[in-house]
């Protein structure tokens, strides 16, 4: 695109960033953050502060990046398929192509990604670019919060929220190098170092990925880096900063285009405990994403520069009552090659209450107001409850809430003759609910089942050559999600299973989908495992494609204390399957073999 990479709004954000960091320091006097060990039993995404997992009223799954890597899963897209109610895949191409996220029968535009406390996506700047390139080497926490979450996270949180956190340093300084190569001329190199020195903990990592993919003229490569530094200023104050960047190039074979993505995220935060009652977080960040696609048809692309300031507070009045309050301001500068060039602001506030009227019962309620100067204001809400039944030790959990999705700037203001704008569009509005049971037995096995439904009013469609429009009436999504995982024989065997049945969905999604895997640790040095995923027949809004079952096997061997050998076979049975079919089929990769080594120091 011809627009300068660093637009005026982004330059202002860069100038403002250090001032906001200083403000966060001045406002700080105590830490809300928990140490990494205690966070293992906490949920952060549901209310934007650590909450005991058993008291969370929303459906949320926590994925462990270290456990995923042991199974040979290094990309976020594959990892998210472990979550019930979630389909994470590409519909446009192999490794490096724009990704798709389908939570509870909705499509990518109806969910959010939040990284290090900052929202990366909205209706205009969606998740696809990030999902297509994201890796988990530099993450310490992955949470998938399902259902209408706009009261806590704002617009577009209709299907759910993916909450990611850059890794934290801990312990004596240490590091590792991971190398892997294999089919399709694939190679990955990643190195990281972390530790804690005095009151300062730190993590730094960087890597390079490349593959030719299993199609001609379909090369992809990227460089990436991540940093986190935290300072325990005193027992009650934690100050921190994160920086993440990537530079990706993907060769799209169908139209002969070269897609180039540059992404940069920088945040600063202060976790504060003012007293035994009042804890808070102060957060600021800037995010820049530049995407260009060059082909024989010309150049298309988007530029986004975003700066935000937010604060979240919790007041623990007593063992039964907590009050929540938060506010945010966000400035965006967005342009694309379809004639959209807008600077817009978004701001708002929320108020919540968590109440435990009796032991084993937790309820909460949150209401939020926010304003988009490009569209208008919206009020959202959510309420839920969780009850851990005595004797049977089964948790009954449910909630209901209102969410919304605003029209994109392209929908509203585009001057392109192919996608003309319509400034009279209404936002989509939804009411969603869920209810489920979760059971843990013998301390090593877990099962959960949840029924969910969502009713979307004024759904927006963007036809070719005519203005976007609201569809009259109500569009529904609903289904059942099931999860099962655990271990036996003192952890020698472990398993995980997720299955989703969609009775109604957007864009002709698969009625049945699921994933499963099982691991065997015959000795302390060996890990062997097998797994796979299944997608029923589906269309994604195009032509229907056949169902697919894709299997994989993986393993690792601890050669020495510092050296670990890894291997994996993908699409073991060399099944031919298609991501999608929009006129021409988009083929998924066939059989692939990969081997690697990890060296710790």
Long-range contacts (C-beta under 8 A, 24 or more apart in sequence): 1-290, 1-292, 1-299, 1-301, 1-302, 1-303, 1-335, 1-336, 1-337, 3-303, 3-335, 3-341, 5-262, 5-288, 5-290, 5-303, 6-288, 6-305, 7-303, 7-305, 7-333, 7-335, 8-333, 9-305, 9-307, 9-331, 9-332, 9-333, 9-343, 10-286, 10-288, 10-305, 10-307, 10-333, 12-307, 12-331, 13-286, 13-305, 13-306, 13-307, 13-331, 14-286, 16-284, 16-307, 17-266, 17-268, 17-284, 17-286, 17-307, 20-268, 20-284, 20-309, 21-241, 21-268, 21-284, 23-282, 23-284, 24-239, 24-268, 24-269, 24-270, 24-282, 24-283, 24-284, 25-239, 25-270, 27-270, 27-272, 27-280, 27-282, 28-233, 28-237, 28-239, 28-270, 28-271, 28-272, 28-282, 29-236, 29-237, 29-272, 29-273, 29-274, 30-234, 30-235, 30-236, 30-237, 30-271, 30-272, 30-273, 30-274, 30-275, 30-279, 31-232, 31-235, 31-236, 31-237, 31-238, 31-271, 31-272, 31-273, 32-271, 32-272, 32-273, 32-279, 32-280, 32-281, 32-314, 33-238, 33-271, 33-281, 36-140, 36-168, 36-170, 39-141, 43-143, 44-141, 44-143, 44-163, 44-165, 45-114, 45-143, 45-145, 45-161, 45-163, 46-145, 46-152, 47-152, 47-314, 47-324, 47-352, 47-354, 47-364, 47-366, 48-117, 48-152, 48-153, 48-281, 48-312, 48-326, 49-279, 49-281, 49-312, 49-314, 49-324, 51-354, 54-386, 54-388, 54-395, 55-354, 55-356, 55-362, 55-386, 56-362, 56-386, 56-397, 57-362, 57-363, 57-364, 57-384, 57-385, 57-386, 57-397, 57-398, 57-399, 58-145, 58-146, 58-147, 58-149, 58-382, 58-384, 58-397, 58-399, 59-85, 59-145, 59-146, 59-147, 59-397, 59-434, 59-436, 59-450, 59-452, 59-481, 60-143, 60-144, 60-145, 60-146, 61-143, 61-144, 61-146, 61-483, 62-141, 62-142, 62-143, 63-142, 63-143, 63-144, 64-142, 65-136, 65-137, 65-139, 65-140, 65-141, 65-142, 65-167, 68-136, 69-136, 69-137, 70-519, 70-527, 70-556, 71-517, 71-519, 71-529, 71-531, 71-554, 72-552, 72-554, 72-556, 72-566, 72-567, 72-568, 72-594, 73-136, 74-135, 74-136, 74-137, 74-180, 74-188, 75-134, 75-135, 75-136, 76-131, 76-134, 76-135, 76-136, 76-142, 76-164, 77-131, 77-132, 77-134, 79-136, 79-142, 80-142, 80-144, 80-162, 81-498, 81-515, 81-533, 82-496, 82-498, 82-515, 83-144, 83-146, 83-498, 84-448, 84-450, 84-481, 84-482, 84-483, 84-498, 84-499, 84-500, 85-146, 85-160, 85-450, 85-452, 85-479, 85-481, 85-500, 86-144, 86-146, 86-160, 86-500, 87-500, 87-509, 87-510, 87-513, 87-535, 88-131, 89-535, 89-579, 90-132, 90-579, 90-586, 91-540, 91-579, 91-580, 91-586, 92-252, 92-579, 92-580, 92-586, 93-213, 93-215, 93-218, 93-250, 93-252, 93-253, 93-254, 93-579, 93-586, 94-213, 94-214, 94-215, 94-218, 94-220, 94-579, 94-587, 94-588, 94-589, 95-186, 95-211, 95-213, 95-220, 95-589, 96-132, 96-133, 96-211, 96-213, 96-220, 96-221, 96-222, 96-248, 96-250, 97-132, 97-220, 97-250, 97-252, 98-128, 98-129, 98-131, 98-132, 99-127, 99-128, 99-130, 99-131, 99-132, 99-134, 100-128, 100-131, 100-540, 101-127, 101-131, 101-159, 101-162, 102-159, 102-505, 102-509, 103-144, 103-146, 103-159, 103-160, 104-146, 104-147, 104-159, 104-160, 104-432, 104-452, 104-454, 104-477, 104-479, 104-481, 105-159, 105-454, 105-477, 105-478, 105-479, 105-502, 105-504, 105-505, 105-506, 105-509, 106-158, 106-159, 106-454, 106-477, 106-505, 106-506, 107-159, 107-506, 107-507, 109-156, 109-405, 110-156, 110-158, 110-159, 110-405, 110-506, 111-156, 111-157, 111-158, 111-159, 111-160, 111-161, 111-162, 112-149, 112-153, 112-154, 112-156, 112-157, 112-160, 112-161, 112-162, 113-161, 113-162, 113-164, 114-153, 114-161, 114-162, 114-163, 114-164, 115-164, 115-165, 115-166, 115-244, 115-265, 116-164, 116-165, 116-166, 116-228, 116-242, 116-244, 116-265, 116-267, 116-269, 116-285, 117-267, 117-269, 117-281, 117-283, 117-285, 117-310, 118-265, 118-267, 118-283, 118-285, 118-287, 118-308, 119-153, 119-154, 119-308, 119-330, 120-265, 120-287, 120-289, 121-156, 122-155, 122-156, 122-332, 122-346, 122-406, 123-155, 123-156, 123-405, 123-406, 123-407, 123-408, 124-304, 124-332, 124-334, 124-408, 124-409, 124-410, 125-289, 125-302, 125-304, 125-306, 125-332, 125-334, 127-162, 129-261, 129-263, 129-289, 129-291, 130-263, 130-289, 132-248, 132-250, 132-261, 133-222, 133-224, 133-246, 133-248, 133-261, 133-263, 134-164, 135-190, 135-207, 135-209, 135-224, 137-178, 137-190, 137-192, 137-205, 137-207, 138-166, 138-167, 138-192, 138-203, 138-205, 138-224, 138-226, 138-244, 139-164, 139-165, 139-166, 139-167, 140-165, 140-166, 140-167, 140-168, 141-165, 146-434, 146-452, 146-481, 147-399, 147-401, 147-432, 147-433, 147-434, 147-452, 148-380, 148-382, 148-400, 148-401, 148-402, 148-403, 148-430, 148-431, 148-432, 148-454, 149-382, 149-401, 149-403, 150-368, 150-378, 150-380, 150-382, 150-401, 150-402, 150-403, 150-404, 151-350, 151-352, 151-366, 151-367, 151-368, 151-380, 151-381, 151-382, 151-401, 151-402, 151-403, 152-350, 152-352, 152-366, 152-368, 152-382, 154-328, 154-346, 154-348, 154-368, 154-370, 154-380, 155-370, 155-372, 155-378, 155-403, 155-404, 155-405, 155-406, 155-427, 156-403, 156-404, 156-405, 156-406, 157-403, 158-403, 158-404, 158-405, 158-428, 158-430, 158-432, 158-454, 158-456, 159-454, 166-203, 166-226, 166-227, 166-228, 166-242, 166-244, 167-192, 167-194, 167-203, 167-205, 167-226, 167-228, 168-194, 168-201, 168-203, 168-228, 168-230, 169-194, 169-195, 169-196, 169-201, 169-202, 169-203, 169-228, 169-230, 170-194, 170-195, 170-196, 170-201, 171-195, 171-196, 172-196, 173-197, 174-600, 174-601, 175-600, 175-601, 176-598, 176-599, 176-600, 176-601, 177-598, 177-599, 177-601, 178-207, 178-596, 178-597, 178-598, 178-599, 179-596, 179-597, 179-598, 180-566, 180-594, 180-595, 180-596, 180-597, 181-594, 181-595, 181-596, 182-592, 182-593, 182-594, 182-595, 183-214, 183-570, 183-591, 183-592, 183-593, 183-594, 184-211, 184-212, 184-213, 184-214, 184-589, 184-592, 185-210, 185-211, 185-212, 186-210, 186-211, 186-212, 186-592, 186-594, 187-211, 188-596, 199-231, 199-232, 199-233, 200-229, 200-230, 200-231, 200-232, 201-229, 201-230, 201-232, 202-227, 202-228, 202-229, 202-230, 203-227, 203-228, 203-229, 213-589, 214-587, 214-589, 214-590, 214-592, 215-253, 215-587, 215-589, 216-253, 217-251, 217-253, 217-256, 218-251, 218-252, 218-253, 219-249, 219-250, 219-251, 220-248, 220-249, 220-250, 220-251, 221-248, 221-249, 222-246, 222-247, 222-248, 222-249, 223-247, 236-272, 236-273, 237-270, 237-271, 237-272, 237-273, 238-270, 238-271, 239-268, 239-269, 239-270, 239-271, 240-268, 240-269, 240-270, 240-271, 241-266, 241-267, 241-268, 241-269, 242-266, 242-267, 243-267, 252-293, 252-295, 254-584, 254-586, 255-295, 255-296, 255-297, 256-295, 256-296, 257-293, 257-294, 257-295, 257-297, 258-293, 258-294, 258-295, 259-291, 259-292, 259-293, 260-290, 260-291, 260-292, 260-293, 260-294, 261-289, 261-290, 261-291, 262-288, 262-289, 262-290, 262-291, 263-287, 263-288, 263-289, 263-290, 264-288, 264-289, 276-316, 277-315, 277-316, 277-317, 278-313, 278-314, 278-315, 279-313, 279-314, 279-316, 280-311, 280-312, 280-313, 280-314, 281-311, 281-312, 281-313, 282-310, 282-311, 283-308, 283-309, 283-310, 283-311, 283-312, 284-308, 284-309, 284-310, 299-337, 300-336, 300-337, 300-338, 301-336, 301-337, 302-334, 302-335, 302-336, 302-337, 303-333, 303-334, 303-335, 303-336, 304-332, 304-333, 304-334, 305-332, 305-333, 305-334, 306-330, 306-331, 306-332, 306-333, 307-331, 319-356, 320-355, 320-356, 320-357, 321-353, 321-354, 321-355, 321-356, 322-353, 322-354, 322-355, 323-351, 323-352, 323-353, 324-350, 324-351, 324-352, 324-353, 324-354, 324-366, 325-349, 325-350, 325-351, 325-352, 326-350, 334-409, 336-410, 338-410, 338-414, 338-415, 338-416, 338-418, 338-419, 339-413, 339-414, 339-415, 339-416, 340-409, 340-410, 340-413, 340-414, 340-415, 340-421, 342-374, 342-409, 342-413, 344-372, 344-373, 344-374, 344-409, 345-372, 345-373, 346-370, 346-371, 346-372, 346-373, 347-371, 348-377, 360-387, 360-388, 360-389, 360-390, 361-385, 361-386, 361-387, 361-388, 362-386, 362-387, 372-406, 374-406, 374-409, 374-412, 375-406, 375-407, 375-412, 375-427, 376-427, 378-404, 378-406, 378-427, 380-404, 392-439, 393-439, 393-440, 393-441, 394-437, 394-438, 394-439, 395-437, 395-438, 395-439, 396-435, 396-436, 396-437, 397-435, 397-436, 397-437, 397-438, 397-450, 398-433, 398-434, 398-435, 398-436, 399-433, 399-434, 400-431, 400-432, 400-433, 401-431, 401-432, 401-433, 402-429, 402-430, 402-431, 403-429, 403-430, 403-432, 404-428, 404-429, 404-430, 405-430, 405-460, 407-460, 407-468, 408-462, 410-462, 411-460, 411-462, 411-468, 412-468, 417-465, 418-464, 418-465, 419-462, 419-464, 419-468, 420-465, 420-466, 420-467, 421-467, 421-468, 422-467, 422-468, 422-469, 425-460, 425-468, 425-469, 425-470, 426-458, 426-470, 427-458, 428-456, 428-457, 428-458, 428-459, 428-460, 428-470, 429-456, 429-457, 429-458, 430-454, 430-455, 430-456, 430-457, 431-455, 436-481, 444-486, 444-487, 444-488, 444-491, 445-484, 445-485, 445-486, 445-487, 445-488, 446-483, 446-484, 446-485, 446-486, 447-482, 447-483, 447-484, 448-482, 448-483, 448-484, 449-480, 449-481, 449-482, 449-483, 450-480, 450-481, 450-482, 451-478, 451-479, 451-480, 452-477, 452-478, 452-479, 452-480, 452-481, 453-477, 453-478, 454-478, 459-506, 475-506, 476-504, 477-502, 477-504, 477-505, 477-506, 478-502, 478-503, 478-504, 479-503, 479-504, 479-505, 491-521, 492-520, 492-521, 492-522, 493-518, 493-519, 493-520, 493-521, 494-518, 494-519, 494-521, 495-519, 507-539, 507-540, 507-541, 508-538, 508-539, 508-540, 508-541, 508-544, 509-538, 509-540, 510-535, 510-536, 510-537, 510-538, 510-547, 511-536, 511-537, 512-536, 524-558, 525-557, 525-558, 525-559, 526-555, 526-556, 526-557, 526-558, 527-555, 527-556, 527-557, 528-553, 528-554, 528-555, 529-553, 529-554, 529-555, 530-554, 540-580, 542-580, 542-581, 542-582, 542-583, 543-581, 543-582, 543-583, 544-581, 545-577, 545-578, 545-579, 545-580, 545-581, 545-585, 546-577, 546-578, 548-575, 548-577, 548-578, 548-588, 549-575, 550-575, 550-577, 550-588, 551-575, 561-600, 562-599, 562-600, 562-601, 563-597, 563-598, 563-599, 563-600, 564-597, 564-598, 564-599, 564-600, 565-595, 565-596, 565-597, 566-595, 566-596, 566-597, 566-598, 567-593, 567-594, 567-595, 567-596, 568-593, 568-594, 569-593, 569-594, 570-594
